[in-house]
Amino acid sequence: MIEKKCNTPAFILTVIVFNLILLGGCSLMSPKPLDEQSIKSQIEQSLKQSNGNAAITIQEITNRKTDGKQDTADVRVLTDEEVPMLHTATDPINKPALRVESIYKVEYAYEEKQWVLRELSKIKDISVSPKEGVNVTALMNPIGKTYVEGAPKERLWNLKLVDHKTDLEKGTDAVSFYKEADNAILTEGGTVKYSYVFNKETGEWDQVEESKMDDWMRSYHIAGQWDYKYTSKDGYYVTVSLSVSEVDSSGNISIRMNSDAIRAGIMSGLDIKNTWTAKVSQDNPFMFKSDETSYPLTIPDEGETNVLKLGDYIFHR
């Protein structure tokens, strides 16, 4: 009969040592995972470096998987951007401070006896909402657009804010101005309304409408004689003149060119008569079109330069 010795002190000690070795080996292979508070703090610090003064709040950690020396999870993050105390004309018109809820992927790796943040990337935005309307200060910039190619000037407007209505919940914004411009060729002014809708995809206000109200008025000051000066090969100065009438209440004008002989020699490419009538275009208030010629009479750069244009020829007053 074989004697059992499993309960001897030597045997028990051997088992204890063996188990300790196994436990030690497991601890080396599977380090203790980071606690959620440490994960939140590291993610907040990382995101703050790329989001300026925005407030970062970690709302939830889900789908966490720890496998040996790798730890991954999905993190729901709220980014709350700070609304500036005062906007300037150089700030973007349509880029407001945002409140964004997003899902990020986070990945840690255990290296040199510590957990290291290896990846933090946005998966998607759950919701994007504005915290302010459009930048009215930038909209009140008095410099307008240059209308005609080669224009040396830009149109200047006097502006006064009439109304600003922002509905952040609905994502709509509307700004009304009284605009007025006056130069040597025309005077116009009235109320203009700009309407915007918030675009959740881009995080910007998209302008959807620019409409002139019923009080908008325009008057032209183009009546008189306009001259085109031409220097011949022989050095002679020749002047071709246009006589332009006042613009009537229907937008009509009459035009007369002073010399058919000169026109034939200098402006032979223009298929126009000595006299013709024209009407302001419904699409372009700075262009007078006529059924009698294919060449409209235009007001370059919205009248900031005191010239008229017929074909490629510039007439001065």
C-alpha positions as MATLAB code, in Angstrom:
seq = 'MIEKKCNTPAFILTVIVFNLILLGGCSLMSPKPLDEQSIKSQIEQSLKQSNGNAAITIQEITNRKTDGKQDTADVRVLTDEEVPMLHTATDPINKPALRVESIYKVEYAYEEKQWVLRELSKIKDISVSPKEGVNVTALMNPIGKTYVEGAPKERLWNLKLVDHKTDLEKGTDAVSFYKEADNAILTEGGTVKYSYVFNKETGEWDQVEESKMDDWMRSYHIAGQWDYKYTSKDGYYVTVSLSVSEVDSSGNISIRMNSDAIRAGIMSGLDIKNTWTAKVSQDNPFMFKSDETSYPLTIPDEGETNVLKLGDYIFHR';
ca = [
       0.000    0.000    0.000;
       1.277    3.450   -1.100;
       1.501    6.020    1.645;
      -0.266    9.398    0.920;
       1.870   12.423    1.570;
      -0.319   15.188   -0.012;
      -0.956   16.821    3.314;
       2.637   17.120    4.386;
       3.945   20.596    5.163;
       6.420   20.371    2.281;
       3.692   19.594   -0.204;
       1.439   22.418    0.988;
       4.312   24.918    0.757;
       5.045   23.784   -2.781;
       1.442   24.376   -3.836;
       1.387   27.853   -2.280;
       4.606   28.888   -4.030;
       3.335   27.528   -7.359;
       0.082   29.479   -7.061;
       1.943   32.659   -6.194;
       4.084   32.217   -9.291;
       0.960   31.747  -11.409;
      -0.712   34.822   -9.910;
       2.404   36.893  -10.434;
       2.576   35.795  -14.019;
      -1.062   36.728  -14.587;
      -0.528   40.169  -13.101;
       2.360   40.760  -15.457;
       0.312   39.662  -18.456;
      -2.853   41.541  -17.475;
      -2.130   44.898  -15.788;
      -4.840   46.583  -13.816;
      -7.027   48.728  -16.159;
      -7.313   52.476  -15.705;
     -10.216   53.700  -13.664;
     -12.868   55.741  -15.504;
     -12.000   58.985  -13.739;
      -8.424   58.787  -15.004;
      -9.694   58.139  -18.530;
     -12.046   61.133  -18.345;
      -9.314   63.455  -17.073;
      -6.855   62.454  -19.808;
      -9.432   62.821  -22.592;
     -10.556   66.224  -21.313;
      -6.962   67.450  -21.192;
      -6.259   66.163  -24.709;
      -9.377   67.738  -26.234;
      -8.848   71.083  -24.500;
      -5.506   71.439  -26.275;
      -7.293   71.449  -29.647;
     -10.484   73.295  -28.683;
      -9.175   76.497  -27.122;
     -11.461   77.878  -24.443;
     -14.226   75.329  -24.987;
     -15.564   73.489  -21.948;
     -15.138   69.721  -22.342;
     -17.408   67.322  -20.451;
     -17.099   63.532  -20.646;
     -20.686   62.321  -20.372;
     -20.368   58.564  -20.720;
     -17.888   55.751  -21.396;
     -19.385   52.756  -23.216;
     -18.383   49.629  -25.140;
     -15.200   49.305  -23.132;
     -13.003   46.303  -23.927;
      -9.842   45.456  -21.997;
      -7.677   42.729  -23.504;
      -4.324   42.256  -21.849;
      -2.286   45.347  -22.644;
      -4.942   47.052  -24.799;
      -7.934   49.028  -23.562;
     -10.547   50.528  -25.944;
     -13.861   52.340  -25.434;
     -16.403   54.723  -26.963;
     -16.682   58.057  -25.198;
     -19.569   60.529  -25.404;
     -18.188   64.076  -25.193;
     -19.893   67.454  -24.874;
     -17.912   70.389  -26.310;
     -19.323   73.726  -25.154;
     -17.589   76.628  -26.926;
     -17.305   80.015  -25.273;
     -19.369   82.863  -26.735;
     -17.156   85.939  -27.295;
     -18.042   88.982  -25.239;
     -17.643   91.196  -28.319;
     -17.373   90.348  -31.996;
     -15.402   92.432  -34.508;
     -15.851   93.076  -38.235;
     -12.929   90.743  -38.980;
     -14.592   87.762  -37.256;
     -16.504   85.392  -39.569;
     -20.122   86.313  -40.212;
     -21.531   82.797  -40.175;
     -19.424   80.780  -37.687;
     -21.021   80.878  -34.231;
     -19.880   79.342  -30.964;
     -21.240   75.790  -30.885;
     -22.532   73.192  -28.476;
     -21.544   69.797  -29.900;
     -22.216   66.309  -28.569;
     -19.916   63.697  -30.137;
     -18.785   60.098  -29.933;
     -15.020   59.508  -29.809;
     -13.009   56.315  -29.997;
     -10.267   56.029  -27.353;
      -7.501   53.446  -27.285;
      -4.885   52.844  -24.568;
      -1.790   50.618  -24.685;
       0.172   49.389  -21.662;
       3.806   50.362  -22.238;
       6.713   50.593  -19.798;
       4.485   49.779  -16.804;
       1.899   52.472  -17.585;
      -1.171   53.030  -19.716;
      -0.508   55.351  -22.691;
      -3.220   57.110  -24.728;
      -2.559   55.941  -28.295;
      -5.646   57.126  -30.173;
      -8.442   59.616  -29.657;
     -10.542   60.138  -32.777;
     -14.045   61.414  -33.413;
     -16.471   58.825  -34.760;
     -19.459   61.118  -35.302;
     -21.348   64.153  -34.020;
     -24.635   63.281  -32.356;
     -25.936   66.845  -32.187;
     -24.674   70.282  -33.208;
     -26.431   73.481  -32.134;
     -25.517   77.188  -32.245;
     -25.055   79.265  -29.123;
     -25.367   82.627  -30.925;
     -26.647   84.169  -34.141;
     -24.680   85.592  -37.050;
     -21.982   88.203  -36.458;
     -23.899   91.421  -37.088;
     -20.736   93.504  -36.681;
     -19.221   91.882  -39.759;
     -22.475   92.361  -41.680;
     -22.266   96.087  -40.958;
     -18.956   96.369  -42.821;
     -19.633   99.334  -45.167;
     -17.550   97.963  -48.035;
     -19.751   96.436  -50.747;
     -18.878   94.221  -53.674;
     -17.122   95.287  -56.885;
     -19.685   94.849  -59.616;
     -17.823   95.100  -62.947;
     -14.458   93.641  -63.909;
     -11.519   96.047  -63.599;
     -13.400   98.383  -61.295;
     -10.975  100.618  -59.357;
     -13.343  101.209  -56.455;
     -15.725   99.400  -54.148;
     -19.124  100.687  -53.276;
     -19.606  102.291  -49.857;
     -22.799  101.925  -47.841;
     -24.140  103.734  -44.818;
     -25.704  101.075  -42.603;
     -28.023  101.124  -39.617;
     -29.214   98.022  -37.779;
     -33.019   97.829  -37.764;
     -33.743   94.402  -36.275;
     -32.040   91.125  -35.305;
     -34.102   88.061  -34.407;
     -32.365   84.804  -33.492;
     -34.137   81.557  -32.635;
     -31.439   79.121  -31.491;
     -33.879   76.266  -30.887;
     -35.276   76.432  -34.418;
     -31.901   77.303  -35.924;
     -33.024   80.471  -37.701;
     -31.669   84.012  -37.746;
     -32.821   87.210  -39.458;
     -31.089   90.595  -39.639;
     -32.555   93.771  -41.109;
     -30.534   96.853  -42.069;
     -31.290  100.242  -43.487;
     -28.724  100.689  -46.258;
     -28.034  103.846  -48.207;
     -25.459  104.691  -50.887;
     -24.961  107.928  -52.809;
     -22.463  108.660  -55.577;
     -22.208  110.730  -58.773;
     -24.375  108.371  -60.810;
     -27.069  106.976  -58.526;
     -28.651  107.140  -55.089;
     -30.412  104.189  -53.545;
     -31.401  102.929  -50.163;
     -33.958  101.191  -48.019;
     -34.391   98.216  -45.733;
     -32.740   94.899  -46.566;
     -33.456   91.636  -44.759;
     -30.907   88.806  -44.546;
     -32.258   85.391  -43.499;
     -30.156   82.469  -42.274;
     -30.661   78.787  -41.403;
     -28.231   76.858  -39.228;
     -26.470   74.004  -41.039;
     -25.862   71.117  -38.617;
     -23.469   69.434  -41.049;
     -21.056   72.384  -41.291;
     -21.822   74.109  -37.976;
     -22.396   77.410  -39.821;
     -25.217   79.809  -40.614;
     -26.233   79.505  -44.284;
     -27.719   82.616  -45.879;
     -30.978   81.619  -47.573;
     -32.376   85.007  -48.524;
     -31.454   88.630  -49.153;
     -34.529   90.687  -49.890;
     -35.186   94.394  -50.318;
     -38.253   95.690  -48.522;
     -40.972   97.899  -50.018;
     -39.231  101.087  -48.910;
     -36.258  100.467  -51.267;
     -35.781  103.382  -53.705;
     -33.254  104.032  -56.488;
     -32.650  107.176  -58.550;
     -30.153  107.702  -61.387;
     -28.053  110.778  -62.180;
     -26.768  109.936  -65.668;
     -28.381  112.684  -67.742;
     -25.951  114.833  -69.722;
     -23.077  114.526  -72.183;
     -20.548  111.694  -71.926;
     -17.367  111.701  -74.034;
     -15.037  109.062  -75.387;
     -11.689  110.530  -76.433;
      -9.738  108.857  -79.217;
      -6.257  109.597  -80.499;
      -5.704  108.760  -84.182;
      -2.494  107.424  -85.674;
      -1.766  110.939  -86.929;
      -1.970  112.301  -83.407;
      -5.338  113.984  -83.775;
      -7.671  113.965  -80.811;
     -11.208  112.983  -81.658;
     -14.186  112.989  -79.277;
     -17.264  110.824  -79.615;
     -20.111  112.046  -77.411;
     -23.210  110.421  -75.971;
     -26.153  112.528  -74.911;
     -28.190  110.672  -72.294;
     -31.629  111.693  -71.056;
     -33.009  111.474  -67.545;
     -34.304  108.063  -66.479;
     -38.094  108.231  -66.403;
     -40.376  106.559  -63.878;
     -40.508  103.400  -66.020;
     -36.727  103.123  -66.231;
     -36.433  104.319  -69.829;
     -33.737  106.560  -71.306;
     -32.945  107.929  -74.755;
     -29.387  108.044  -76.080;
     -27.913  110.008  -78.985;
     -24.428  109.621  -80.470;
     -23.098  112.861  -81.945;
     -21.411  111.777  -85.199;
     -22.182  108.884  -87.500;
     -18.990  109.517  -89.520;
     -16.814  109.342  -86.416;
     -18.712  106.309  -85.131;
     -18.179  104.532  -88.454;
     -14.461  105.170  -88.323;
     -13.828  104.555  -84.636;
     -16.710  102.421  -83.378;
     -17.641  100.589  -86.547;
     -18.099   97.359  -84.567;
     -21.099   98.738  -82.655;
     -24.402   97.923  -84.339;
     -26.212  101.007  -83.069;
     -28.043  103.963  -84.528;
     -27.382  107.627  -83.969;
     -30.290  107.636  -81.528;
     -31.952  104.820  -79.638;
     -33.873  104.077  -76.457;
     -33.047  101.684  -73.654;
     -34.660  100.392  -70.459;
     -33.105   99.413  -67.156;
     -32.709   95.625  -66.867;
     -34.947   93.834  -64.375;
     -32.046   91.547  -63.495;
     -29.347   94.202  -63.294;
     -30.135   97.759  -62.130;
     -26.762   98.937  -63.498;
     -27.477   97.980  -67.111;
     -29.758   99.611  -69.703;
     -30.769   97.268  -72.520;
     -32.326   98.026  -75.893;
     -34.059   96.098  -78.676;
     -32.266   98.418  -81.121;
     -28.751   97.258  -80.239;
     -27.061   94.259  -78.650;
     -24.762   96.571  -76.666;
     -26.223   97.685  -73.315;
     -25.249  100.924  -71.646;
     -23.770   99.945  -68.292;
     -22.803  101.659  -65.060;
     -19.451  100.116  -64.045;
     -18.619   99.374  -60.364;
     -22.131  100.406  -59.303;
     -21.374  104.058  -60.022;
     -18.418  104.556  -57.712;
     -16.446  105.699  -60.763;
     -18.120  108.474  -62.757;
     -18.157  106.690  -66.138;
     -20.550  104.866  -68.477;
     -19.635  101.922  -70.648;
     -20.901  101.104  -74.168;
     -19.419   97.920  -75.563;
     -15.721   98.118  -74.692;
     -15.706  101.930  -74.760;
     -15.605  104.032  -71.592;
     -17.330  107.433  -71.656;
     -16.464  110.133  -69.112;
     -18.556  113.086  -68.032;
];
